[in-house]
Amino acid sequence: MPTIVHHKARLDDSEHPPNTLEAVRESLKADAEWIEVDIRSLKDGADYLLIHDEMLDTETTGDGPVEALTVGDALRLRLQDAPHYSPALLSDVIALFEGHVGRTRLQLDFKHIFPFTSDDPLKRLAEIIEPIADRVHVSSPADWNLRRLGKIAPWLDLGFDIVLYLINREPGKDYDTRHPPFREGSYGYHDDSLLSLVKVWPNAEYLADRCNTLLRQVPNISTLYVDHRTLTKSLDDGFNWATACHHANVRLSTWTIDVGDEQAVENARRLRAAGVDQFTSNTPQALRHNLIT
């Protein structure tokens, strides 16, 4: 059975909002295999806030960039859609894990894209999570931050999301135009590499080369993250990312598969048969049921 990851600590029909301490506590109680949360650095890296967007006003009662916020300011925040809840601090999540006896592991989706001006926030991140070193995993699409973090904390389990390099984008969906890839290449994927400018190889050969390159983008990763649309299109093109990852001794994880999205669930069944190791979902219990029936 593949691993199921609770996206933003969600537990199917839970009343608790995502990325909150209450949601993490409930998923721990449910004996989740993996809980994933989003993190962004507060001012000077003093702590990290569980929040998806870089600007506070999209999700909370705050204003301005997350990284300008002190810990004291963060404690006064409330969620816009659920004012009885506050976004959690990473240090509090780590304390929950320290007091929990069970199998659950924690994936930190590190949302900070651009490099820091110093390594202090990364050093502080390592300090905060070291108490659960054997149960924590940091993933990010920012390979430059992962490489620096790997040097600061060689013990840390890392995962690389290739979304800034290669993706089969969903038609009609809004994407952040500030972030690459900026164009669709000649092989039918959004990919800014020179290799994608002119189609010379069969698609499978192109994908094999890109996969081989991306697997080496960050030294010693345990997991590669690729969205399910890219993986299924690759299968149609004759290339299996799971086979290539396993040959490199790397797990393959995909996102985000929610029961209720028929195409996503159909893709998940196909990807499970292809050898994908891990599935991130907002409906983890329902997805597990769908993948075993």
C-alpha positions in Angstrom: 0.0 0.0 0.0 1.4 3.4 -0.9 1.9 6.1 1.7 -0.9 8.7 2.1 0.1 12.2 3.2 -2.4 14.4 5.0 -2.2 17.7 3.0 -1.9 20.7 5.4 -2.8 18.3 8.2 -6.3 17.8 6.8 -8.4 14.9 7.9 -11.3 14.4 5.3 -14.4 16.1 6.8 -12.6 17.5 9.9 -14.0 20.8 11.3 -10.5 22.1 11.9 -9.0 24.4 9.3 -5.8 23.3 7.6 -2.3 24.3 8.9 -3.6 24.7 12.4 -2.4 23.1 15.6 -5.9 21.6 16.1 -5.7 19.9 12.6 -2.2 18.5 13.4 -3.4 17.2 16.7 -6.4 15.5 15.1 -4.3 13.8 12.4 -1.9 12.6 15.0 -4.8 11.1 16.9 -5.9 9.4 13.7 -2.4 7.8 13.4 -1.6 9.4 10.1 1.4 8.0 8.4 2.5 11.4 7.2 1.3 14.9 8.0 2.3 17.7 5.6 2.2 21.4 6.6 3.3 24.6 4.9 5.9 26.8 6.6 7.2 30.3 6.0 9.9 32.1 8.0 9.0 34.8 10.5 11.2 37.8 11.0 14.9 36.9 11.3 13.9 33.2 11.3 12.9 33.3 14.9 10.2 30.7 14.2 8.1 29.5 11.3 4.4 30.1 10.6 2.2 27.4 9.1 0.8 29.3 6.2 0.7 28.8 2.4 0.9 32.3 0.9 3.7 34.9 1.3 1.3 37.7 2.1 -0.7 37.5 5.4 -3.9 39.2 4.1 -4.8 36.3 1.8 -5.4 33.9 4.7 -5.3 35.8 8.0 -6.3 39.0 9.7 -2.7 40.3 9.3 -1.2 42.5 6.6 2.1 42.5 4.8 4.7 39.7 4.2 5.0 36.8 6.6 8.7 37.3 6.9 8.2 40.8 8.4 6.2 39.4 11.3 7.6 38.9 14.8 6.6 35.9 16.9 4.6 38.1 19.1 2.7 39.5 16.1 2.1 36.0 14.8 0.5 34.9 18.1 -2.2 37.6 17.6 -3.2 36.5 14.1 -6.5 34.8 13.3 -7.7 33.0 10.2 -10.0 35.0 8.0 -12.4 32.2 7.3 -12.3 30.8 10.8 -11.6 33.6 13.3 -11.6 31.2 16.3 -8.4 29.6 15.0 -4.9 30.9 14.6 -2.2 29.7 12.2 0.2 27.5 14.1 3.9 28.1 14.9 6.3 25.4 13.8 7.8 25.2 17.3 4.4 24.3 18.7 3.9 21.5 16.1 7.3 20.1 17.0 6.3 20.1 20.7 3.2 18.1 19.7 5.3 15.5 17.9 7.7 15.3 20.8 4.8 14.3 23.1 3.3 11.9 20.6 4.1 8.2 20.6 3.3 6.7 17.2 4.5 6.2 13.6 3.5 9.6 12.2 6.2 11.6 10.3 6.1 15.3 9.5 6.7 16.8 6.1 7.5 20.5 6.1 6.6 22.1 2.7 9.1 24.9 2.8 7.3 27.7 0.9 10.1 30.3 0.9 11.3 30.5 -2.7 14.0 33.1 -2.9 17.3 32.8 -1.1 17.8 34.3 2.4 20.3 37.1 2.8 22.0 34.9 5.5 21.9 31.3 6.6 20.4 32.3 10.0 16.8 31.4 9.2 17.9 28.0 7.8 20.1 27.3 10.9 17.1 28.2 13.1 14.9 25.9 11.2 17.3 23.0 11.8 17.4 23.9 15.5 13.6 23.9 15.8 13.1 20.5 14.1 16.2 18.6 15.4 14.3 17.2 18.4 12.3 15.0 16.0 15.2 14.6 13.5 14.3 11.0 12.7 10.6 11.8 12.0 10.9 15.1 10.0 11.3 15.7 6.3 11.7 19.1 4.5 10.5 19.5 0.9 10.7 22.5 -1.4 10.8 23.5 -5.1 13.6 25.9 -4.3 16.6 23.6 -4.8 19.0 26.4 -3.8 17.5 26.5 -0.3 17.5 22.7 0.0 21.2 22.6 -1.0 22.2 25.1 1.7 19.9 23.4 4.3 21.6 20.1 3.5 25.0 21.6 4.3 23.7 23.1 7.5 22.0 20.0 8.7 23.4 16.9 6.9 21.2 14.7 9.0 18.0 16.2 7.5 15.8 14.2 5.2 15.1 16.3 2.1 12.7 16.2 -0.9 12.7 18.2 -4.1 9.5 19.3 -5.9 10.2 19.9 -9.6 7.3 22.2 -10.1 9.5 25.3 -11.0 11.3 23.2 -13.7 8.8 20.9 -15.4 5.1 20.5 -15.2 2.0 19.6 -17.3 -0.1 22.6 -16.3 -3.9 22.2 -15.9 -5.8 24.2 -18.5 -7.7 27.2 -17.1 -6.0 27.1 -13.8 -4.3 30.3 -12.5 -0.5 30.0 -11.9 1.8 32.5 -10.3 3.3 34.3 -13.3 6.3 35.4 -11.3 7.6 31.8 -11.1 8.9 29.5 -13.8 8.4 27.7 -16.0 7.3 30.5 -18.2 6.5 28.8 -21.4 5.3 25.5 -22.9 8.1 23.7 -24.6 8.0 21.7 -27.8 7.4 18.4 -26.0 4.1 19.6 -24.5 5.2 20.4 -21.0 5.9 23.7 -19.4 9.7 23.7 -19.2 12.2 26.5 -19.7 15.2 24.3 -20.4 17.0 24.8 -23.8 16.3 21.1 -24.4 12.6 21.8 -24.7 13.0 24.6 -27.3 13.1 22.2 -30.4 11.7 18.7 -30.5 14.4 16.4 -31.7 14.0 13.2 -29.5 10.9 11.1 -28.8 9.1 12.4 -25.8 10.2 9.5 -23.6 13.8 10.2 -24.3 13.4 13.9 -23.5 11.6 13.0 -20.2 14.3 10.5 -19.3 17.0 13.2 -19.7 15.1 15.8 -17.7 14.3 13.3 -14.9 18.0 12.3 -14.7 19.0 16.0 -14.4 16.4 16.9 -11.8 17.2 13.8 -9.7 20.7 15.3 -9.3 19.6 18.9 -8.7 19.8 18.4 -4.9 22.4 15.9 -3.4 21.1 13.0 -1.3 17.3 13.6 -1.5 15.1 10.8 -0.4 12.0 11.9 -2.4 11.1 13.5 -5.7 7.8 15.3 -5.9 5.9 15.5 -9.2 2.2 16.5 -9.7 -0.1 13.7 -10.9 -1.0 15.4 -14.2 2.7 15.4 -15.2 3.2 11.8 -14.2 0.2 10.5 -16.1 1.0 12.5 -19.2 4.6 11.1 -19.0 3.1 7.5 -18.9 1.2 8.3 -22.0 4.5 9.5 -23.6 6.2 6.2 -22.7 8.2 7.3 -19.6 7.7 6.1 -16.0 9.2 8.5 -13.4 8.8 5.9 -10.7 11.0 3.4 -12.4 13.7 6.1 -12.9 13.4 7.3 -9.3 13.7 3.8 -7.9 16.7 3.1 -10.0 18.3 6.2 -8.3 17.1 4.9 -4.9 14.6 7.8 -4.6 11.0 7.6 -3.6 8.4 9.3 -5.9 5.6 11.3 -4.4 2.7 13.0 -6.2 0.2 15.7 -5.3 -2.7 16.5 -4.8 -5.2 13.7 -5.1 -8.7 14.4 -3.6 -11.6 12.1 -3.6 -14.4 14.0 -5.4 -12.0 14.8 -8.3 -12.7 11.8 -10.5 -9.8 12.4 -12.9 -7.3 12.8 -10.0 -8.5 9.5 -8.4 -8.3 7.7 -11.8 -4.8 9.1 -12.2 -3.9 7.9 -8.6 -5.0 4.3 -9.4 -2.9 4.3 -12.6 0.1 5.9 -10.8 -0.1 3.4 -8.0 0.1 0.6 -10.5 3.1 2.4 -12.1 4.9 2.3 -8.8 4.4 5.8 -7.3 5.3 5.5 -3.6 3.4 8.4 -2.0 0.2 10.4 -2.5 -0.7 13.7 -0.9 -4.4 14.3 -0.3 -7.0 16.6 1.4 -9.1 13.5 1.8 -6.5 10.9 3.0 -8.9 8.4 4.5 -11.2 8.3 1.5 -8.2 8.1 -0.8 -6.8 5.1 1.1 -10.1 3.4 0.7 -10.2 4.1 -3.0 -6.7 2.8 -3.6 -7.3 -0.5 -1.8 -10.7 -1.4 -3.4 
